[in-house]
Amino acid sequence: MLLDRLGLWPARAIWLLAPLTIGAALAQVLESEASTPALIVEISLWIAWFAVLVATLAPSPRSLTIIRVIAPAAFAALLLVGLSGHWNGTTLLGLGWAALFTAVVFLPTVGDGMINGSAYGSERRMALRPPAFVLLGPAQLAWLLAFAGLVTWAVLVLAERYVLAGLAAAGGVVAVWASTRILHQLSRRWIVFVPAGFVIHDPVLLVDSVLFRRNEVTALGPALDPLATTGGDRSTADHPGYHDLSAGALGLALEVVLRDPTPVTIRERGQARIVELDELVFTPTLPGAMLREARIRGLKIAAADS
């Protein structure tokens, strides 16, 4: 696919031109402010732009978290600029550019490219889709906390409330650290192919990563319906060795079937529990690419009941 070949370059190119679009829209607001507070905010914006540019050029899970926090923050900031009465062509261009950057950084190919930036040797990482329970409130609340920490102090600086701005900046550092620490866990969820087989690395749902050796895997393919009650049943009640790590994530889920039960330490209601599993379901962001990689590495690609 074209996106696979382009990799991270679309995100890099879009952000490189951000000063001409997003920056121009923000600059028109700063022009109407006093010179000293406007200069402070402008310097901070250039620092943020440079940090995101470095993140796109130095891919890693942490870089992925940075760009996926800042991209929607830029869009939200420009939306606030427009709602404050600064709607014009420059604002609309900046808003559209920020929306484009946000859409690009949340592409599965960008996520995979970022997390593979810190992979070792012959490793190949494949990102996992976020669980449904995370997307139904917690992720948005964590991002809102980060956004508030990023912009509140700047608004107070522009209002020349420097003491309050200093307090807001200190509180903002804490807010950004706490919220991005939560969001960063989503950037650290992946399947990683290693010479021996593949590992599920999921700090949200697993206490420890688990290795599935190539000779232990009897089948890897699209998951069966776990709610089915007849024919190839994979429900937890009737099959205690089955566990669904997809946690309701959208997209095609894959299932791995093992020759023998494997001990896995899962997180459940805030507690750790060791279970013996011989079937496990997970949802990669690029299931087709994962199956191709698994086939290349000698894993058996087949449905769970074949």
Solvent accessible surface area in square Angstrom, and as a share of the most:
residue,aa,sasa,rsa
1,M,159,0.71
2,L,109,0.54
3,L,65,0.32
4,D,69,0.36
5,R,180,0.66
6,L,69,0.35
7,G,25,0.24
8,L,14,0.07
9,W,158,0.55
10,P,33,0.21
11,A,0,0.00
12,R,32,0.12
13,A,53,0.41
14,I,18,0.09
15,W,13,0.04
16,L,102,0.51
17,L,80,0.40
18,A,3,0.03
19,P,35,0.22
20,L,129,0.64
21,T,12,0.07
22,I,10,0.05
23,G,27,0.26
24,A,37,0.29
25,A,0,0.00
26,L,29,0.14
27,A,41,0.32
28,Q,41,0.18
29,V,24,0.14
30,L,20,0.10
31,E,142,0.64
32,S,85,0.55
33,E,62,0.28
34,A,49,0.38
35,S,93,0.60
36,T,79,0.46
37,P,1,0.01
38,A,11,0.09
39,L,101,0.50
40,I,68,0.34
41,V,10,0.05
42,E,75,0.34
43,I,91,0.46
44,S,30,0.20
45,L,65,0.32
46,W,127,0.45
47,I,114,0.58
48,A,39,0.30
49,W,47,0.16
50,F,123,0.51
51,A,45,0.35
52,V,0,0.00
53,L,24,0.12
54,V,65,0.37
55,A,4,0.03
56,T,0,0.00
57,L,96,0.48
58,A,53,0.41
59,P,33,0.21
60,S,27,0.17
61,P,15,0.10
62,R,157,0.57
63,S,10,0.06
64,L,4,0.02
65,T,10,0.06
66,I,66,0.34
67,I,0,0.00
68,R,60,0.22
69,V,7,0.04
70,I,32,0.16
71,A,0,0.00
72,P,27,0.17
73,A,8,0.06
74,A,15,0.12
75,F,65,0.27
76,A,19,0.14
77,A,23,0.18
78,L,0,0.00
79,L,67,0.33
80,L,93,0.46
81,V,18,0.10
82,G,0,0.00
83,L,122,0.61
84,S,78,0.50
85,G,64,0.61
86,H,62,0.28
87,W,117,0.41
88,N,63,0.32
89,G,55,0.53
90,T,50,0.29
91,T,0,0.00
92,L,105,0.52
93,L,98,0.49
94,G,0,0.00
95,L,24,0.12
96,G,41,0.39
97,W,56,0.20
98,A,0,0.00
99,A,42,0.32
100,L,81,0.40
101,F,1,0.00
102,T,29,0.17
103,A,61,0.47
104,V,15,0.09
105,V,0,0.00
106,F,101,0.42
107,L,52,0.26
108,P,39,0.24
109,T,17,0.10
110,V,2,0.01
111,G,2,0.02
112,D,6,0.03
113,G,26,0.25
114,M,0,0.00
115,I,2,0.01
116,N,38,0.20
117,G,41,0.39
118,S,43,0.28
119,A,29,0.22
120,Y,159,0.61
121,G,87,0.83
122,S,70,0.45
123,E,45,0.20
124,R,70,0.26
125,R,19,0.07
126,M,1,0.00
127,A,12,0.10
128,L,11,0.06
129,R,69,0.25
130,P,40,0.25
131,P,0,0.00
132,A,32,0.25
133,F,103,0.43
134,V,17,0.09
135,L,75,0.37
136,L,147,0.73
137,G,21,0.20
138,P,66,0.41
139,A,14,0.11
140,Q,90,0.40
141,L,121,0.60
142,A,8,0.06
143,W,45,0.16
144,L,93,0.46
145,L,84,0.42
146,A,0,0.00
147,F,22,0.09
148,A,47,0.36
149,G,9,0.08
150,L,60,0.30
151,V,38,0.22
152,T,60,0.35
153,W,53,0.19
154,A,17,0.13
155,V,95,0.54
156,L,41,0.20
157,V,8,0.04
158,L,37,0.19
159,A,61,0.48
160,E,93,0.42
161,R,132,0.48
162,Y,100,0.38
163,V,121,0.69
164,L,77,0.38
165,A,5,0.04
166,G,42,0.41
167,L,119,0.59
168,A,23,0.18
169,A,37,0.29
170,A,61,0.47
171,G,40,0.38
172,G,6,0.06
173,V,105,0.61
174,V,98,0.56
175,A,16,0.12
176,V,37,0.21
177,W,156,0.55
178,A,34,0.26
179,S,0,0.00
180,T,31,0.18
181,R,147,0.54
182,I,105,0.53
183,L,24,0.12
184,H,22,0.10
185,Q,56,0.25
186,L,44,0.22
187,S,10,0.07
188,R,72,0.26
189,R,6,0.02
190,W,20,0.07
191,I,0,0.00
192,V,11,0.06
193,F,0,0.00
194,V,26,0.15
195,P,96,0.60
196,A,36,0.28
197,G,2,0.02
198,F,0,0.00
199,V,24,0.14
200,I,0,0.00
201,H,38,0.17
202,D,3,0.02
203,P,26,0.16
204,V,33,0.19
205,L,22,0.11
206,L,1,0.00
207,V,53,0.31
208,D,88,0.46
209,S,57,0.37
210,V,13,0.07
211,L,60,0.30
212,F,1,0.00
213,R,116,0.42
214,R,87,0.32
215,N,109,0.56
216,E,58,0.26
217,V,9,0.05
218,T,41,0.24
219,A,5,0.04
220,L,0,0.00
221,G,1,0.01
222,P,62,0.39
223,A,28,0.22
224,L,49,0.24
225,D,84,0.44
226,P,46,0.29
227,L,151,0.75
228,A,32,0.25
229,T,115,0.67
230,T,113,0.66
231,G,73,0.71
232,G,28,0.27
233,D,31,0.16
234,R,22,0.08
235,S,22,0.14
236,T,83,0.48
237,A,97,0.75
238,D,109,0.57
239,H,47,0.21
240,P,109,0.68
241,G,13,0.12
242,Y,5,0.02
243,H,37,0.17
244,D,52,0.27
245,L,5,0.02
246,S,10,0.06
247,A,30,0.24
248,G,49,0.47
249,A,13,0.10
250,L,145,0.72
251,G,51,0.49
252,L,92,0.46
253,A,23,0.18
254,L,0,0.00
255,E,2,0.01
256,V,0,0.00
257,V,23,0.13
258,L,9,0.04
259,R,146,0.53
260,D,90,0.46
261,P,81,0.51
262,T,22,0.13
263,P,82,0.51
264,V,3,0.01
265,T,28,0.17
266,I,1,0.01
267,R,113,0.41
268,E,60,0.27
269,R,225,0.82
270,G,83,0.80
271,Q,134,0.59
272,A,68,0.53
273,R,109,0.40
274,I,123,0.62
275,V,20,0.11
276,E,97,0.44
277,L,5,0.03
278,D,35,0.18
279,E,12,0.05
280,L,1,0.00
281,V,4,0.03
282,F,2,0.01
283,T,3,0.02
284,P,0,0.00
285,T,19,0.11
286,L,43,0.21
287,P,22,0.14
288,G,35,0.34
289,A,21,0.16
290,M,0,0.00
291,L,27,0.13
292,R,134,0.49
293,E,31,0.14
294,A,0,0.00
295,R,139,0.51
296,I,138,0.70
297,R,54,0.20
298,G,51,0.49
299,L,8,0.04
300,K,115,0.49
301,I,46,0.23
302,A,21,0.16
303,A,39,0.31
304,A,13,0.10
305,D,91,0.47
306,S,101,0.65
